[in-house]
Amino acid sequence: MQVIGLLERWYDASEGTVRVGGIPITQYQGKLGLRSQLSLVGQEPVLFDLSILENISWGAMGPVSFEEVVEVAIQADAHTFIQGLPDGKFLRTLYF
């Protein structure tokens, strides 16, 4: 977790320089810098009191289509499981 914290700049190194591709991470530009290129997948799932569809699309930087959510579920190998649930992607995770 410490490496991710350094890469996502949750904190800075107390000594030395953290580099990616030979470039110090402090030089990455843009709205989120290097963060927009990284993703952290924790070992424990965190679900909000929303539908499965809303939970999947929650981390997007903007609006996503239903088809995009389905594609993400397929890539995560979760689509078949979700389809087997009583309300599929519209099931609220509060009851899940």
N, C-alpha and C positions, 0 to 999 in steps of 0.2 A: 504494500500500500504506500510505502514511503516514496518509491520511484514515481508512482502515479501522482502523488501529491506534489512532487518536484516538477514533473512535466506539465501538470495542469496549473502550476503556480499557486497552489493553495498556500504554499510558503516557499521562501527562497533558500538556497543552500547557504549554510553558514560559512563555508569555505569553498573555493574553487568556482568553476563555471559548468553549468549543465548545458550540453550541446546536443543538437539533433541534426544529423547531416553536416556536422562541422560548424553549424551556426548556433551561437548562444540563444537559448530560448527567450531571452529578454528582447531579442531583435525581431521576433516574429510579429508581424503587423496584422491589422484587421480588427474587427469588432471583438473577437475573442482570442485572437492570436492563434497559438498552437491548439488551444482547447477545441476549436471547431473541427480539428482533424483527429481528435481522440474520442474514445468512448470507454467508459468504465462499466463493466458488467459485474456487479457484486455477486457473492455466493448466495445471499438470501434475497428473495424477491421482495419488493416493496410495491404494494398495490394501494391505490387511492380508492375512495368510495365513489367509483365511477364504473362505467361499463368496461368490459375487456377492450372494446374498440377504442374508447377514450384513453384507457391506460396505455395501449400500444402507441397511440398517436401523441401522447402527452409530451414526449421529449423532442418532437419535431420543432424546427425553427420557424415554422409557418403552417398554414393549413395543409392537410393531406386528404387525399381522396380515399374512399372506401377500398378501391382497388389497390392503392398503395399499402393500406393496412393489411389487406389479405396477403399481398406479396411479402411483407415483413413477417407475418405469421408463418407463411410457408418456409421462408428462409430460416426461421427460428425452430422449424420442425414442430410447431405448435398448432398449425391449422387444423389438422385432423382431430386432435383432442378438443380444440375449441368448438369445432362443428358438432361434436358429439354432446355438448352441453345443452341443457334445455332451451336456452335462448341464444346460444352461440355467442357471437361477438357482442351481443347486446345485454348479456348477463351482467348484472351489477356485481362487482367483486366483494361487496359487503357480505353477500350471501355465499361466496365461493370459498 
